[in-house]
Amino acid sequence: QVQLVESGGGLVQPGGSLRLSCAASGFSFSRPVMSWYRQAPGKERELVAVIFSTGGVTNYADSVKGRFTISRDNAKNTVYLQMNNLKPEDTAVYYCKARSGPYDYWGQGTQVTVSS
């Protein structure tokens, strides 16, 4: 069974940092395209970052560019999101998504709260 498990969320002060992890298992394809999304209450879910299979190609939302870094460790079947200089507007539930073949799979999400 396909499973994505996010971890690393929590409460952090503005300007602080967090690293999110997403452990993937059960995929038919060993190197799915991985993405991070986030959704705040009352807002549309938005794409934060994408990393392709080799890890050599990444894309970021303008709102996080220069502050967030997506990476992956294929040997560990894990994707990361390093978040630096966090702002209150980064507060959201962050979701890991994997595209394996024609299908998308989602994790349960992890809460990130940026507040003083």
Backbone hydrogen bonds in HBPLUS format (Angstrom, degrees):
<---DONOR---> <-ACCEPTOR-->    atom                        ^
c    i                          cat <-CA-CA->   ^        H-A-AA   ^      H-
h    n   atom  resd res      DA  || num        DHA   H-A  angle D-A-AA Bond
n    s   type  num  typ     dist DA aas  dist angle  dist       angle   num
A0003-GLN N   A0025-SER O   2.97 MM  22  5.34 154.6  2.03 152.0 149.5     1
A0025-SER N   A0003-GLN O   3.00 MM  22  5.34 142.4  2.15 154.4 160.2     2
A0005-VAL N   A0023-ALA O   3.03 MM  18  5.23 154.9  2.10 140.2 148.2     3
A0023-ALA N   A0005-VAL O   2.98 MM  18  5.23 161.5  2.01 143.3 141.6     4
A0007-SER N   A0021-SER O   2.89 MM  14  5.25 139.7  2.06 147.1 150.9     5
A0021-SER N   A0007-SER O   2.88 MM  14  5.25 162.2  1.91 146.4 149.9     6
A0010-GLY N   A0111-GLN O   2.93 MM 101  6.10 113.1  2.39 139.5 157.6     7
A0113-THR N   A0010-GLY O   2.94 MM 103  6.11 171.4  1.94 153.8 153.9     8
A0012-VAL N   A0113-THR O   2.88 MM 101  6.28 157.3  1.93 165.3 172.5     9
A0115-SER N   A0012-VAL O   2.96 MM 103  6.31 146.6  2.07 149.6 158.4    10
A0016-GLY N   A0013-GLN O   2.91 MM   3  5.45 153.8  1.98 144.4 146.2    11
A0015-GLY N   A0086-LEU O   2.70 MM  71  4.84 166.8  1.71 143.8 148.5    12
A0086-LEU N   A0016-GLY O   3.02 MM  70  5.47 174.9  2.02 152.2 153.5    13
A0018-LEU N   A0083-MET O   2.95 MM  65  5.24 150.2  2.04 143.1 152.7    14
A0083-MET N   A0018-LEU O   2.77 MM  65  5.24 168.3  1.78 176.2 178.9    15
A0020-LEU N   A0081-LEU O   2.88 MM  61  4.97 163.5  1.91 141.6 140.8    16
A0081-LEU N   A0020-LEU O   2.90 MM  61  4.97 150.0  1.99 136.7 139.8    17
A0022-CYS N   A0079-VAL O   2.81 MM  57  5.18 135.5  2.01 156.7 165.3    18
A0079-VAL N   A0022-CYS O   2.98 MM  57  5.18 155.5  2.04 140.9 147.4    19
A0024-ALA N   A0077-ASN O   2.88 MM  53  5.51 176.7  1.88 176.6 175.9    20
A0099-ARG N   A0033-VAL O   2.88 MM  66  5.23 157.0  1.93 152.9 159.9    21
A0034-MET N   A0051-ILE O   3.10 MM  17  5.46 156.7  2.15 168.2 165.7    22
A0051-ILE N   A0034-MET O   2.86 MM  17  5.46 161.7  1.89 167.8 168.5    23
A0035-SER N   A0097-LYS O   2.83 MM  62  5.06 153.4  1.90 150.7 155.1    24
A0097-LYS N   A0035-SER O   2.87 MM  62  5.06 161.7  1.90 147.8 148.3    25
A0036-TRP N   A0049-ALA O   2.91 MM  13  5.28 157.1  1.96 148.0 152.2    26
A0048-VAL N   A0036-TRP O   2.78 MM  12  5.40 161.3  1.81 153.2 153.8    27
A0049-ALA N   A0036-TRP O   3.26 MM  13  5.28 156.0  2.32 137.5 140.9    28
A0037-TYR N   A0095-TYR O   2.83 MM  58  5.07 163.5  1.86 151.1 156.7    29
A0095-TYR N   A0037-TYR O   2.77 MM  58  5.07 158.8  1.81 135.4 142.9    30
A0038-ARG N   A0046-GLU O   2.96 MM   8  5.54 150.7  2.04 150.2 159.7    31
A0046-GLU N   A0038-ARG O   2.88 MM   8  5.54 165.7  1.90 163.5 164.2    32
A0039-GLN N   A0093-VAL O   2.92 MM  54  5.35 145.8  2.04 141.1 152.1    33
A0093-VAL N   A0039-GLN O   3.02 MM  54  5.35 173.5  2.03 136.3 135.3    34
A0043-LYS N   A0040-ALA O   2.98 MM   3  5.37 155.9  2.04 141.3 139.4    35
A0061-ALA N   A0048-VAL O   2.91 MM  13  5.13 153.6  1.98 143.8 140.8    36
A0050-VAL N   A0059-ASN O   2.91 MM   9  5.16 148.9  2.01 144.6 149.1    37
A0059-ASN N   A0050-VAL O   3.05 MM   9  5.16 148.2  2.15 138.5 143.5    38
A0052-PHE N   A0057-VAL O   3.13 MM   5  5.69 165.0  2.15 163.8 167.2    39
A0055-GLY N   A0052-PHE O   2.92 MM   3  5.42 141.7  2.07 116.0 127.9    40
A0064-VAL N   A0061-ALA O   3.07 MM   3  5.63 155.1  2.14 115.8 122.5    41
A0065-LYS N   A0061-ALA O   3.09 MM   4  6.11 126.8  2.39 149.7 164.7    42
A0067-ARG N   A0064-VAL O   2.91 MM   3  5.42 160.7  1.95 137.7 141.8    43
A0068-PHE N   A0064-VAL O   3.05 MM   4  5.63 154.0  2.12 161.8 161.6    44
A0084-ASN N   A0067-ARG O   3.03 MM  17  5.13 153.8  2.10 132.0 139.8    45
A0069-THR N   A0082-GLN O   2.84 MM  13  5.05 148.3  1.94 142.2 151.4    46
A0082-GLN N   A0069-THR O   2.83 MM  13  5.05 162.7  1.86 156.9 153.6    47
A0071-SER N   A0080-TYR O   3.17 MM   9  5.24 155.8  2.23 132.9 136.8    48
A0080-TYR N   A0071-SER O   2.80 MM   9  5.24 166.7  1.81 148.5 151.5    49
A0073-ASP N   A0078-THR O   2.83 MM   5  5.40 166.8  1.84 166.3 169.9    50
A0076-LYS N   A0073-ASP O   3.04 MM   3  5.42 134.7  2.26 106.5 118.3    51
A0077-ASN N   A0073-ASP O   2.94 MM   4  6.01 108.9  2.46 138.5 157.1    52
A0078-THR N   A0073-ASP O   3.23 MM   5  5.40 168.8  2.24 139.4 141.9    53
A0077-ASN N   A0074-ASN O   3.15 MM   3  4.69 150.9  2.24  91.6 100.5    54
A0090-ASP N   A0087-LYS O   2.82 MM   3  5.38 162.6  1.85 120.7 126.5    55
A0091-THR N   A0088-PRO O   3.03 MM   3  5.62 165.8  2.05 118.1 122.3    56
A0092-ALA N   A0112-VAL O   3.01 MM  20  5.54 146.0  2.13 146.8 157.4    57
A0112-VAL N   A0092-ALA O   2.92 MM  20  5.54 161.6  1.95 158.3 164.4    58
A0094-TYR N   A0110-THR O   2.88 MM  16  5.29 175.1  1.88 146.7 145.2    59
A0110-THR N   A0094-TYR O   2.90 MM  16  5.29 144.7  2.03 137.8 148.8    60
A0107-GLY N   A0096-CYS O   2.96 MM  11  5.35 149.9  2.05 157.5 160.7    61
A0098-ALA N   A0105-TYR O   2.88 MM   7  5.16 157.9  1.93 145.7 153.1    62
A0105-TYR N   A0098-ALA O   2.82 MM   7  5.16 151.1  1.90 150.4 159.5    63
A0100-SER N   A0103-TYR O   2.92 MM   3  5.47 146.5  2.03 156.6 164.4    64
A0103-TYR N   A0100-SER O   3.22 MM   3  5.47 163.4  2.25 126.6 125.8    65
